[in-house]
Amino acid sequence: MYFCNGTQIMVKNMEVIKADTIEQYNRFFGFHTQHPLVSVVHFDGSESQPDAHRMTFGFYALFLKKTVGCTINYGKTKYDYDDETVVCFAPGQTIAVHRIEDGPVPEADALLFHPDFLHRTPLAQKIRQYTFFSYASNEALHLSVDERVTIQDYMSKIAHELNHPIDKFSKPLIISNIEVLLNYCMRFYERQFITREELNNDVLVRFERLLDDYWDSGMAERYGLPTVKYFADKICLSPNYFGDLVKAETGKTAREHIHLKIVEKAKNALFEPDASIKQIADMLGFQYPQHFQRFFKKEVGCTPKEYRINS
């Protein structure tokens, strides 16, 4: 439930606006479309903005928010501040935007680019590497002044190319500037992981506790092997952000940590002489004993039976 100008709005009942194309998005907000597949737009308070709306994107969108005049919701929780932040969304994602009552007029810059624009370019193969496109809004990128200037600079370069008469250099220059901008976002997120060390350490402690609880409580036997998404949901983070944070802090992926915990639990269970391989496999969450044996051989270098004999 959101509050806008004293009115309660049930977002789940709001009509979802489909913006499959950049033209549809620009038309909704009254922006001029210079290119059907790429756009840089500026929300400076002069355009008519609805108090609240839900929209599904058919393109990639990167928003640089300059004020706290509105809130973008795509996650489960929000940070205490959201000015000078970057939030990114991928095609197919639905977001809800609402004005903050008595807040300043929302100001933001946005880079929009359609997947079709990336066809036959190296960036088309790399775009999935930019995992922040699936981060929730509570995992926004919080910028320093210098970082904000860098982001704005590359948005301005893209806008300049869109204003330039189209020639054979237009698309390569726009693509290259988009890629550099995204690489800077990756760098700034890495910085954020480091500067939020205390928060990140808390996440790692909770992850370790949840790992132990999953097997100690018997959930593995009832529900099977856990996924990275299961733990991310428990910690209220998106799977990609959670995975990137764990990798940045520990050097190992979240999936690797899960596998290490399975190996630890398996080795402990193999010390129990009365426990059969099938019983251990069931306890760990494997559907079939053969799956457990293949997993153990791959991770440890020997079969469970060999490990039991030699330990």
N, C-alpha and C positions, 0 to 999 in steps of 0.2 A: 504494500500500500504506500503510495507516495502523496505528499502534500504540496499542492501548487496553488498559490494565491488563496489559501484557506480552503481549497476544495480537495476532498479526498478522491483519489483516482485509483481504482483497482486496475493495475497494469495488466493483470492476466485477462481482463475483459476488454482491454483496448484493442482496437483493430490494428493489425500488423500491416504496415505499409511496405510493399515490396519495391525495392529499388534495384532491379536487376541490371540496370545500365546507369552510367554516370549521368546521362541526359535526364533520366527520371529523377535522380537525386537532386541535380541542380535545378530542375523545374520546380520541385517541391519547395526549395528554399529561395527560389528566385534568382539563382546565379546564371550567368551566361556560360554556355558550353563552347569552349574553343576547340576541343578535341574530343571525339566520342569515347576514347579509351583512357585518357589521362586528364586530370584536373587538379588545380591548386585553388582552393577557395578560402576566403577570409570571413569569419563571423566577427564583425566588429561592432555589432549592436544596431547597425543601420537597417538590416534586413528584418522582415517580419518572421519571428520564430514562435512556433507553438509552445505552450506551457509544458506540454508533455507529448511524447509520441513513442511508438515502438516501430522499429524498422529492420528489415532483413536486407543485408547487403549482397549484391551479386559481384562484388569486386573487393580489392584490398583497400583498407582505409587506415590512415595514420593521422591522429588528431593531436595537435599541440595545444593544450588548454592553457590559456593565459590568466583566467580568473576562476573563482569558485562559484560562478553564477549558475552553473548547472551541474548535475551529477549524471554520469554515465554508468549504467548498471549492466554488468554481464557476469559478475561473480557473486559470492555468497556474503562477503563482508566488504567494508570500505575502510580505507585509511582515514586518518583525521583531517587530512588536507588533500586538495586535488588541483591547486593552481600550479602552474609551471610543470605540468606533467605531460607525458606522451602515453596515449593508449592506442592500441592497434587491433584491427579486426580483419578476419579473413572472409572470403566469399561463403555465404550460407549462414553466417552468424546473425543472430537477432539481438539487438540491444534496445534498452529503454532509456530515454533521456527525459529528465524533468528539471524545470526551473526551480531554484531554491527560493522559497518565499522571502521577500524583502532583501534578496541578495543582489549583487551587481549584475548588470547586463552581461550575459555570457560572451566571452571573446575567445576565439580560437582560430588557428590555421589548420587546414586539412589537406593532405595529399591523398588523392584517389587514383587508383590505377586498376584497370580490368585485366584479368588473366590473359585475355586474347592479345593484349599489348606485349606480353612476354614471349609469345610464340616465336620459335626459331631464334631465341637469344640464350646465352649462357645463364642468365638470371632465371629462366624458366626451370632449369634443373636445380638451381640453388635455393629457390624461394622457400622450400620446406625446411631449410636449415635455420630460417629465421623464426624460431619457435615462439617468439613473443607475440606473434599474430594470434595465438590461441591462449595467451595469458588472460586471466580475468581482470576486470577493471580495478579490483582491489590490489592488483599486482602491477600497477602502472609504473612507468619509469619516471622517477622524480629527478628533475634536472637542476644542475648548478647554472649560474648565469652564463658562464662560458659555453656550457653544453647546449643551452637553449639557443644561443647565438649561432652555434654550428648548425643545429637543426634548421633554424630559420634561414640560414645562408643557403643551404642546399634546396630548400623549398623555393627560395627566391630564384635560384639558378634554373630550376625546372620551370617555374612560371615564366621566366625570361625566354626560355626556348619555346614555350607554348605561344608566346607573343610574337616570336620571330617567324617570318614566312617559311613554310615547310620546304626543306630541301633534303638531300640524301644524308645529311649529317644529323638531322633533327632527332630521329628515333634513337640512334646510337648514343647521342649526347644525353637525351632524357633518361634512357635506360642506365647509362653509367652513373648519372647523378642519383638516380633512385637507389642503385646498388650501394654507392658510397654512403648515402644517408642511412640505409639499413645496417651497414657495417658499423657506422658510428653508434647506432642504437644498441647493437650487440656489445660494443665496447662499454657503453654507459651502463648497460645492465650488469656487466661483469663488475664494474665499479660499485654498483648498488649492492651486489651480493657481498662485497668486501666491507663496505661501510655499514651494512646492517648485520655485522657479525654476531651481535648478541641475540638478535631476533632469529638469525639463521641457526645459531647453536641450539636455541630452544626447539626449533623445528627438528633438528637432528636427534635431540634427546627424546622428543616425542615419537619420532620415527622408530628409534631403537626400542622404546617401550612398547609401541604398537606391534612391532615384529614379534617380540617375546609373547605378548598377550595373545596374538593370533594362534600360536601353536599351544601355549600353555592352557588356553581356555577350551581347546578342542574344536575351534572353528575350522581349522584346516581339514579335520576329519569329516566335518559336516558339510562344508561348502567347497572344499577343494583348495588348490593353490591360490594365493592372493595375487592381485595385480598391482601395478604401480598406482593405478587410478584409485583403488581401494584406500591406500594409505594417504594419497593426496586429498581425497574427499574427507577423510577423518581429520586432517590437519587444516581443512578449508582452503586448499590451494588448488589451482588447476594442475593437471598432470604434467604438462610441459614445464611450467614454472618450478614445480616441486622437483622434477627431474634435473633441470638445469641448476637449481640451487644445491641439490645434493652432490652433483658432479663437480660444481665449482668449489664446494667446501671440502670434499673428501677425495676427489680424484677418481671416484668410482660412480657408476650410474646407480640409480635406485634399484634397477633390476638386478645389478650385480650384488647389491647389499641383500636383496631378498634371497638370491642364490646362496650367498655365504651363510645366511641364517639357516637355510634348509640343510646345507652341508653340516653345520654345527649340530643341529638337532638330530640329523641322521647318524652322525658319528657317536653322539651320546647314546642314542637308542641301540646302536650296534654293540655297545658294551653290555647290554642286557642279554644274557645267553638264551633266555627263554622266549625272546621276541623273534618271531619269524620275519622273513623279508617282506612277506605280504602284509603282516600287521604293521610293520614300520612304514611301508609305503602308504597304507591307509591312514595312519596317524599323521603323516606328513602332508597328505592331501592329494597324492597321486591317484589317478583313476585306475591304473593297472600297475602291477609290480614291475613289468618290463620297462615302463616309462621311468620309474624310479631308478632301476638298475642302469639304464642308459644315461640318465642325468648324472648319477653318482660317478660312473666311469669317466664321463666327460669332464666333470669338475675336479675329481680327486686323482684320476689316473689309474684306478683299479676298481674292481667290482665290489659291491658291499660284502659279499662273502669273503673275498680276498682280504679286504680291510679287517674284517672280524678275525680272521685266522692269524693275521700278522700283527695285530695290535695287542 
